[in-house]
Amino acid sequence: MQDVVTWGALIASVGAIIAVVRLSLTIGARLNKADSASSIATAALAKVDIVGMQLAEYKVEAAGKFASAMDLADAERRFATACDGLSARFDRMAERLDRVLETIVDRRHDK
């Protein structure tokens, strides 16, 4: 009977050793995954910092390139002045055309 208990104890101890080895390998694998995840997160944070700096630089550059409200108001005033000048030119051209047409009509009546 003692032989059966000894074999049972041996099998149980081998099973316990295998369980401990398997547990330690599983914990080691998870620690390796955690380390690699940590290094990936560190790299991602570095990239985020770089992109953040690039975005800040772009904001400064874009602010310098886009027109301000005052610039737009000045451009609108210049456009309105040009349109008024064009209107005056059309009025003078219409007057000249009227005189030409009156001259043509007067010549026809004289004949």
Long-range contacts (C-beta under 8 A, 24 or more apart in sequence): none
